[in-house]
């Protein structure tokens, strides 16, 4: 663009009278905000299912581990990688796996980044992680990443199993965001997961399982 033309356009823009910003239209409160907790959980399960995910409710830790063993057996998983976040750490999945006949490894077992990447992409059949929150309005998991919540565990294996406490299922995104980002905590990475991996890059046609997990299973604890 010639310099004179550019200056002419910019001068016209500067000289133009400012227009008032239209008022934001009034929006009714989201329906999820009026639900009781049981309805919020039910809504999350329904929305997750609509996106191709599966949810199971378990009453306690013993029931959770039994359901986890059942899922891994159904999917013929013999080796899985698990995070060591606050939700999963009490389960001691490495020791549990030895008793259950399933090898469970964690990212901390790999001193070399290349070995870890190769394992999480090619050598395990499932990734197991906790979840910081689950959002009922869309069936979305919210994972805040740090040293104990390695991101690749939830996005690289073809099967992702997430454990979320029932008390962490919230009605809307804002509830999760306000709880995650506080003066004392500002995660550098947050992943939002709504169902198995999906892309619409090919002729704008949605396709699930193109990359990342082809299956998502959520265990709702307690």
Backbone bond lengths (Angstrom), bond angles and torsions (degrees), N, CA, C in turn:
res aa  C-N    CA-C-N  psi(-1)  N-CA   C-N-CA  omega(-1)  CA-C   N-CA-C  phi
1 X - - - 1.455 - - 1.526 108.94 -
2 X 1.338 119.94 129.26 1.467 122.00 177.55 1.519 110.87 -58.31
3 X 1.351 115.22 148.74 1.464 120.34 -176.51 1.522 111.45 -60.99
4 X 1.351 117.09 -42.27 1.462 119.90 -178.59 1.522 111.88 -62.38
5 X 1.336 116.10 -41.22 1.464 120.31 179.12 1.528 110.56 -63.62
6 X 1.327 114.96 -41.81 1.465 119.34 179.37 1.521 110.72 -61.35
7 X 1.338 116.86 -45.63 1.464 120.27 179.22 1.519 111.43 -62.54
8 X 1.340 116.61 -38.41 1.463 120.22 -179.99 1.525 110.91 -62.25
9 X 1.325 115.86 -44.76 1.470 120.35 -179.74 1.523 110.51 -64.21
10 X 1.338 116.35 -44.87 1.464 119.47 -178.58 1.526 110.99 -65.27
11 X 1.326 117.35 -38.81 1.462 120.19 179.12 1.528 111.60 -65.01
12 X 1.343 116.39 -37.68 1.462 119.54 177.64 1.529 110.78 -65.53
13 X 1.313 115.46 -39.19 1.461 118.84 179.36 1.525 110.80 -65.42
14 X 1.329 116.27 -42.11 1.462 119.54 -179.73 1.521 111.57 -66.19
15 X 1.337 116.11 -34.15 1.465 120.19 -176.68 1.522 113.05 -81.78
16 X 1.318 117.14 -15.11 1.462 120.35 -176.95 1.525 110.21 -65.10
17 X 1.315 115.96 140.21 1.463 120.79 179.64 1.526 109.40 -69.64
18 X 1.324 117.65 131.77 1.478 119.58 179.30 1.521 111.39 -65.20
19 X 1.294 115.09 140.23 1.461 120.50 178.23 1.525 109.22 -99.89
20 X 1.300 117.53 142.89 1.474 119.02 179.90 1.532 110.82 -65.07
21 X 1.305 114.25 143.73 1.463 119.38 177.35 1.521 108.51 -76.67
22 X 1.331 117.56 125.63 1.469 118.59 -178.64 1.520 111.34 -63.49
23 X 1.295 114.88 146.64 1.462 119.77 179.26 1.519 110.23 -67.67
24 X 1.305 115.43 144.10 1.464 120.38 178.44 1.525 108.93 -67.89
25 X 1.326 117.54 130.00 1.473 118.80 -179.05 1.520 111.13 -64.76
26 X 1.296 115.71 148.09 1.462 120.61 178.25 1.520 109.39 -71.66
27 X 1.312 115.56 129.82 1.464 120.61 178.43 1.522 108.89 -115.64
28 X 1.309 117.00 136.81 1.468 118.93 177.95 1.520 110.19 -68.32
29 X 1.319 119.04 153.02 1.462 120.90 177.75 1.522 110.86 -60.65
30 X 1.331 115.45 146.51 1.455 119.91 178.46 1.531 110.44 -62.43
31 X 1.318 115.54 142.90 1.463 121.20 -177.12 1.524 111.12 -59.63
32 X 1.346 115.91 -34.00 1.462 119.75 -177.02 1.536 112.60 -60.88
33 X 1.328 116.96 -26.50 1.463 120.01 -177.73 1.524 112.74 -70.62
34 X 1.324 117.07 -16.78 1.465 120.36 179.38 1.528 112.29 -98.60
35 X 1.317 117.65 1.75 1.464 120.71 -177.80 1.523 111.04 -83.45
36 X 1.347 115.94 150.62 1.454 118.68 168.50 1.530 108.29 -80.76
37 X 1.345 116.26 174.38 1.469 118.10 -171.47 1.523 112.49 -64.45
38 X 1.318 117.51 -38.40 1.467 119.95 179.19 1.527 110.72 -60.82
39 X 1.325 116.87 -39.05 1.464 120.42 178.26 1.530 111.27 -69.21
40 X 1.326 116.48 -35.31 1.467 120.16 177.41 1.523 110.13 -62.99
41 X 1.321 116.64 -44.26 1.465 120.41 178.50 1.524 110.22 -63.12
42 X 1.322 116.66 -44.74 1.465 120.95 179.01 1.530 111.34 -60.60
43 X 1.337 116.23 -40.38 1.461 120.51 178.89 1.526 110.91 -65.22
44 X 1.336 117.16 -42.33 1.463 120.19 178.05 1.521 110.94 -59.55
45 X 1.313 117.33 -46.55 1.467 121.39 -178.79 1.527 110.34 -61.13
46 X 1.333 116.86 -42.33 1.462 120.69 -179.22 1.528 111.12 -66.09
47 X 1.326 116.95 -45.18 1.467 120.23 -179.44 1.521 111.31 -66.51
48 X 1.329 116.63 -39.25 1.463 120.18 176.75 1.523 110.46 -61.75
49 X 1.334 115.96 -44.29 1.458 119.68 179.38 1.517 112.51 -62.48
50 X 1.339 117.01 -36.58 1.459 120.47 179.02 1.524 112.02 -64.40
51 X 1.327 116.59 -24.11 1.458 121.20 179.26 1.525 113.00 -95.78
52 X 1.332 117.02 5.08 1.455 120.27 176.52 1.511 114.83 96.80
53 X 1.341 118.05 2.77 1.458 120.52 176.39 1.517 111.48 -89.79
54 X 1.319 115.80 168.43 1.465 122.08 -179.49 1.521 108.20 -129.44
55 X 1.316 117.60 137.48 1.461 121.96 178.84 1.519 110.18 -122.71
56 X 1.326 115.99 143.63 1.463 123.02 174.34 1.517 108.01 -130.01
57 X 1.326 117.21 133.65 1.453 121.75 175.64 1.527 109.04 -96.11
58 X 1.317 115.99 131.26 1.469 120.99 178.76 1.520 107.84 -125.91
59 X 1.330 115.46 146.30 1.459 119.85 -171.24 1.518 113.11 -80.86
60 X 1.347 117.13 -35.68 1.462 119.65 -173.98 1.517 109.46 -152.02
61 X 1.328 115.96 -175.87 1.461 120.42 -176.10 1.522 111.59 -64.08
62 X 1.324 117.31 -40.45 1.464 119.67 179.58 1.528 110.65 -62.25
63 X 1.340 116.31 -44.48 1.455 119.50 177.94 1.516 112.23 -64.15
64 X 1.327 116.43 -35.42 1.467 120.45 179.04 1.525 110.29 -63.83
65 X 1.326 116.93 -47.02 1.463 120.28 -178.34 1.529 110.93 -66.82
66 X 1.334 117.47 -36.04 1.470 119.61 176.59 1.524 110.50 -63.81
67 X 1.336 117.39 -43.78 1.462 120.80 -179.94 1.536 110.20 -67.19
68 X 1.312 117.06 -38.20 1.456 120.22 177.53 1.523 111.06 -61.91
69 X 1.329 117.12 -43.95 1.467 120.79 177.96 1.521 110.44 -62.34
70 X 1.329 116.48 -39.58 1.473 120.79 179.73 1.532 110.61 -63.55
71 X 1.321 116.70 -44.99 1.470 120.31 -178.97 1.523 111.06 -64.69
72 X 1.330 116.67 -45.06 1.462 119.83 -179.10 1.529 110.97 -63.50
73 X 1.336 116.54 -37.08 1.470 119.39 177.64 1.529 110.70 -67.18
74 X 1.342 117.41 -42.80 1.462 120.65 179.16 1.531 111.67 -61.48
75 X 1.330 116.66 -34.93 1.457 121.17 -177.95 1.529 112.68 -92.10
76 X 1.345 116.46 5.65 1.470 122.39 178.34 1.527 111.53 57.40
77 X 1.320 115.42 41.12 1.466 120.80 179.13 1.525 109.03 -89.69
78 X 1.324 115.76 124.15 1.469 121.10 176.42 1.525 111.69 -111.16
79 X 1.342 116.65 -16.55 1.469 120.40 179.19 1.521 108.83 -141.90
80 X 1.321 116.53 127.02 1.457 121.66 -178.71 1.523 109.19 -133.00
81 X 1.324 115.60 157.69 1.460 120.66 174.61 1.517 108.39 -116.51
82 X 1.332 116.27 134.54 1.457 121.54 -176.39 1.519 110.46 -124.82
83 X 1.315 115.73 145.07 1.459 120.71 172.01 1.531 109.00 -76.13
84 X 1.311 115.53 170.50 1.465 120.14 179.38 1.533 110.05 -120.37
85 X 1.331 115.96 33.27 1.455 120.93 -178.63 1.525 110.92 -68.40
86 X 1.318 115.90 176.56 1.463 120.97 -173.73 1.521 113.04 -63.66
87 X 1.338 117.91 -27.12 1.465 120.32 179.41 1.523 110.80 -75.06
88 X 1.340 117.56 -42.59 1.465 120.58 -175.29 1.521 114.14 -87.10
89 X 1.319 118.24 -27.34 1.463 120.31 -174.30 1.532 113.55 -52.41
90 X 1.348 119.57 -42.75 1.474 118.43 -179.69 1.527 113.66 -64.62
91 X 1.335 118.03 -17.83 1.468 120.11 -177.83 1.523 112.59 -79.00
92 X 1.347 116.85 -18.35 1.477 121.35 -179.77 1.533 110.69 48.12
93 X 1.322 114.85 59.59 1.456 120.33 -171.94 1.525 113.79 -66.31
94 X 1.312 118.67 -28.58 1.470 119.09 177.70 1.522 110.36 -62.71
95 X 1.337 116.90 -48.02 1.469 120.34 179.07 1.525 110.67 -67.70
96 X 1.328 116.99 -40.96 1.467 120.56 178.26 1.523 110.75 -60.32
97 X 1.325 116.85 -41.33 1.453 120.65 -179.71 1.517 112.45 -61.10
98 X 1.325 116.88 -38.25 1.466 118.99 179.28 1.525 110.72 -63.75
99 X 1.324 116.51 -36.56 1.471 119.51 178.21 1.527 110.89 -73.24
100 X 1.327 116.37 -32.38 1.467 120.33 -175.95 1.529 112.79 -89.85
101 X 1.316 117.33 -2.14 1.460 119.87 179.92 1.514 113.69 77.80
102 X 1.332 117.13 25.17 1.464 122.81 179.37 1.528 108.03 -125.51
103 X 1.322 117.11 127.97 1.458 119.88 178.23 1.525 109.13 -79.71
104 X 1.312 115.80 118.25 1.463 121.70 177.18 1.525 108.14 -115.37
105 X 1.318 116.26 119.95 1.459 121.34 179.03 1.524 108.83 -114.12
106 X 1.328 116.27 162.37 1.455 121.75 177.21 1.524 109.06 -123.71
107 X 1.327 118.16 158.92 1.468 119.94 177.87 1.524 113.01 -56.14
108 X 1.325 117.63 -30.90 1.468 120.49 -178.71 1.520 112.80 -64.99
109 X 1.339 117.22 -17.18 1.463 120.20 -179.98 1.516 112.65 -74.38
110 X 1.330 117.41 -9.38 1.457 121.69 -176.01 1.522 109.48 -112.64
111 X 1.331 115.40 110.31 1.464 119.82 179.12 1.519 111.39 -74.99
112 X 1.328 115.76 -28.33 1.464 120.63 -177.23 1.529 109.87 -100.28
113 X 1.323 116.96 130.87 1.465 122.07 -178.47 1.523 111.54 -61.42
114 X 1.319 116.87 -38.72 1.466 120.05 -179.39 1.519 110.85 -63.95
115 X 1.336 116.59 -43.03 1.467 119.85 179.44 1.531 110.64 -63.97
116 X 1.327 116.17 -40.75 1.461 120.05 178.52 1.526 111.10 -62.54
117 X 1.329 116.68 -46.25 1.467 120.29 -179.29 1.519 110.84 -62.44
118 X 1.330 116.47 -42.76 1.462 119.86 179.25 1.523 110.52 -62.71
119 X 1.324 116.69 -40.27 1.464 119.89 -178.57 1.516 111.69 -67.16
120 X 1.344 118.22 -46.45 1.458 120.50 -174.59 1.522 111.59 -70.28
121 X 1.340 117.69 -28.09 1.457 119.91 179.56 1.527 112.38 -88.21
122 X 1.329 117.09 -38.20 1.464 119.55 -166.44 1.523 115.39 -119.98
123 X 1.333 118.56 -19.35 1.459 118.74 -168.78 1.525 114.15 -112.44
124 X 1.322 117.82 -9.72 1.466 119.71 174.94 1.521 108.53 -114.53
125 X 1.328 115.22 153.23 1.467 120.09 -178.06 1.514 113.05 -102.01
126 X 1.330 116.61 -5.74 1.465 119.76 -179.56 1.519 109.75 -154.86
127 X 1.316 115.00 148.51 1.453 121.88 170.83 1.514 108.86 -113.42
128 X 1.327 116.73 133.83 1.463 121.79 -179.19 1.529 107.65 -119.45
129 X 1.306 116.25 127.09 1.463 119.91 -179.76 1.516 110.16 -140.36
130 X 1.309 115.41 161.82 1.450 120.31 166.56 1.513 108.61 -83.18
131 X 1.307 116.66 178.93 1.464 122.05 174.02 1.524 107.35 -139.39
132 X 1.324 115.96 137.09 1.460 119.59 179.66 1.521 111.02 -70.82
133 X 1.331 115.60 -40.61 1.459 120.20 179.78 1.522 109.35 -150.40
134 X 1.339 115.17 161.54 1.453 122.78 169.31 1.523 106.95 -129.16
135 X 1.335 116.84 136.41 1.466 121.80 -172.37 1.527 109.32 -108.37
136 X 1.327 116.40 121.70 1.460 121.25 -174.46 1.524 112.77 -71.25
137 X 1.332 118.53 -33.53 1.466 119.81 -173.34 1.525 112.72 -63.63
138 X 1.347 118.22 -20.37 1.465 119.91 -178.48 1.522 113.70 -137.12
139 X 1.336 118.42 -2.46 1.460 120.35 -176.66 1.510 112.44 71.59
140 X 1.320 116.90 37.03 1.461 122.62 -172.74 1.524 111.78 -106.19
141 X 1.343 116.19 138.84 1.455 122.18 171.28 1.519 109.40 -91.88
142 X 1.317 116.62 144.65 1.462 122.27 177.86 1.525 107.87 -120.54
143 X 1.344 116.03 118.65 1.458 121.84 -179.66 1.522 109.01 -119.30
144 X 1.321 117.36 121.06 1.462 122.44 175.40 1.525 107.72 -97.89
145 X 1.323 116.78 120.96 1.464 121.03 -170.51 1.520 112.43 -92.33
146 X 1.329 114.03 140.75 1.460 123.03 171.85 1.524 106.32 -153.59
147 X 1.326 117.24 -164.16 1.464 120.24 -175.82 1.523 112.22 -61.09
148 X 1.336 117.34 -28.11 1.469 120.08 -178.21 1.528 112.94 -93.17
149 X 1.332 117.17 -13.47 1.468 121.39 179.85 1.535 107.79 -119.40
150 X 1.328 115.48 73.49 1.463 120.43 -177.62 1.530 110.07 -64.94
151 X 1.322 115.98 130.90 1.467 120.66 -172.28 1.524 112.73 -65.43
152 X 1.332 117.65 -40.00 1.462 119.76 -174.54 1.528 112.86 -63.07
153 X 1.324 117.24 -25.74 1.472 119.40 -179.00 1.525 110.69 -61.57
154 X 1.316 117.73 -31.05 1.470 121.17 -177.23 1.523 113.25 -94.47
155 X 1.330 118.60 -10.46 1.471 119.30 -175.12 1.528 113.99 -122.51
156 X 1.332 119.24 -13.28 1.464 119.98 -175.41 1.527 114.68 -95.31
157 X 1.346 120.62 -50.07 1.473 119.68 -178.56 1.534 111.50 -65.50
158 X 1.323 115.76 156.41 1.469 119.35 -176.60 1.528 112.05 -74.27
159 X 1.328 117.87 -17.01 1.461 122.08 176.08 1.520 108.55 -122.08
160 X 1.320 116.53 126.30 1.470 120.95 175.66 1.519 108.47 -116.58
161 X 1.322 115.91 123.66 1.456 122.60 175.31 1.522 107.34 -111.67
162 X 1.315 116.71 120.61 1.464 121.60 -178.43 1.520 109.65 -115.20
163 X 1.319 115.20 138.71 1.459 121.48 177.52 1.527 107.88 -111.19
164 X 1.320 116.69 125.01 1.461 120.91 178.86 1.522 109.20 -129.93
165 X 1.327 118.19 128.98 1.474 119.18 175.02 1.528 110.37 -63.04
166 X 1.306 116.54 142.15 1.458 120.07 -179.33 1.515 112.77 -57.90
167 X 1.338 116.38 -30.51 1.460 119.87 179.81 1.524 112.67 -71.51
168 X 1.334 117.33 -13.23 1.469 120.84 -179.45 1.523 112.72 -95.32
169 X 1.326 117.90 7.88 1.462 120.28 175.06 1.525 107.22 -87.39
170 X 1.328 115.46 116.42 1.469 120.96 -173.21 1.529 109.40 -115.81
171 X 1.325 117.85 158.74 1.467 119.88 -174.51 1.519 114.62 -70.14
172 X 1.353 118.01 -42.22 1.471 120.63 -172.02 1.525 109.99 -137.15
173 X 1.345 115.08 164.79 1.462 121.20 -179.01 1.522 112.04 -57.32
174 X 1.330 116.70 -42.06 1.457 120.26 -174.16 1.532 111.70 -56.52
175 X 1.315 116.91 -36.34 1.458 120.38 179.82 1.523 110.62 -61.48
176 X 1.349 116.58 -44.69 1.459 120.66 179.91 1.520 111.82 -67.61
177 X 1.331 117.01 -42.66 1.463 120.70 -177.44 1.526 110.65 -64.21
178 X 1.323 117.29 -44.55 1.461 120.39 -179.46 1.528 111.27 -64.31
179 X 1.328 116.88 -32.38 1.465 119.88 179.09 1.524 111.68 -76.48
180 X 1.340 116.80 -32.62 1.463 120.19 -177.58 1.521 112.59 -77.58
181 X 1.333 116.17 -42.87 1.458 120.06 -174.56 1.522 109.69 -101.55
182 X 1.317 114.44 101.97 1.461 122.43 -179.10 1.529 108.02 -125.46
183 X 1.328 118.33 169.16 1.467 119.73 177.15 1.524 113.01 -56.68
184 X 1.334 117.09 -26.76 1.468 120.44 -178.28 1.521 113.49 -95.70
185 X 1.313 117.17 -8.31 1.467 118.99 -177.12 1.513 110.44 -147.75
186 X 1.332 115.49 124.39 1.465 121.13 175.99 1.525 108.08 -138.12
187 X 1.331 117.84 91.21 1.460 119.98 -177.51 1.525 111.53 -57.99
188 X 1.334 115.51 141.82 1.466 119.50 178.82 1.518 111.51 -79.33
189 X 1.327 117.20 -24.81 1.466 121.69 179.12 1.523 109.44 -139.05
190 X 1.311 115.72 135.24 1.460 121.76 174.45 1.524 107.91 -133.46
191 X 1.317 117.00 129.99 1.464 121.74 178.47 1.523 109.53 -108.63
192 X 1.332 115.92 132.47 1.457 122.37 173.64 1.526 107.72 -107.18
193 X 1.309 116.42 122.20 1.472 121.59 -175.56 1.520 108.89 -118.49
194 X 1.325 115.96 117.44 1.470 121.59 177.88 1.521 108.06 -120.25
195 X 1.320 117.01 90.55 1.455 121.58 -179.61 1.514 112.53 79.80
196 X 1.339 117.28 -177.88 1.465 121.11 175.93 1.528 111.05 -61.27
197 X 1.329 115.64 167.68 1.459 119.34 -179.43 1.526 110.24 -59.87
198 X 1.318 116.41 147.16 1.460 120.87 -177.16 1.520 109.79 -149.77
199 X 1.318 116.51 146.11 1.460 121.67 174.42 1.523 109.26 -138.26
200 X 1.321 115.97 154.15 1.468 121.83 173.53 1.524 109.30 -128.38
201 X 1.329 116.00 26.71 1.464 120.58 -177.32 1.528 112.84 -71.57
202 X 1.314 117.17 -23.74 1.469 120.73 -175.88 1.526 108.85 -94.67
203 X 1.319 116.94 104.55 1.468 123.46 179.27 1.529 111.96 52.25
204 X 1.322 116.48 32.57 1.470 122.68 177.35 1.525 113.07 56.51
205 X 1.332 116.38 26.41 1.461 121.35 179.75 1.532 109.35 -102.09
206 X 1.334 118.77 118.20 1.467 120.11 179.50 1.530 110.99 -60.90
207 X 1.320 115.28 133.60 1.461 121.05 178.89 1.511 108.16 -138.69
208 X 1.317 117.26 124.86 1.460 121.91 -178.90 1.526 110.81 -90.77
209 X 1.336 115.08 144.55 1.452 120.37 175.47 1.512 114.95 81.55
210 X 1.324 118.56 16.64 1.455 120.93 179.45 1.525 110.45 -66.93
211 X 1.306 116.65 -41.74 1.459 121.82 178.42 1.520 107.57 -148.59
212 X 1.318 116.29 150.25 1.462 118.96 -177.22 1.523 111.75 77.75
213 X 1.329 117.19 -164.79 1.466 120.96 -174.92 1.531 113.21 -60.06
214 X 1.310 114.98 130.89 1.462 120.48 174.28 1.528 110.88 -88.48
215 X 1.318 116.82 -17.32 1.459 121.45 178.51 1.523 108.73 -136.00
216 X 1.341 115.28 139.87 1.466 121.65 175.59 1.517 108.88 -126.40
217 X 1.313 116.42 123.48 1.456 122.53 177.83 1.531 107.91 -121.53
218 X 1.317 116.80 129.71 1.456 121.74 -179.71 1.518 108.94 -114.60
219 X 1.316 116.30 127.62 1.461 122.38 174.32 1.520 108.22 -103.20
220 X 1.321 116.01 116.99 1.461 121.62 179.86 1.514 108.30 -94.78
221 X 1.313 115.98 112.87 1.468 121.18 -170.76 1.523 110.48 -93.87
222 X 1.313 115.17 129.57 1.454 120.60 174.85 1.497 113.15 75.79
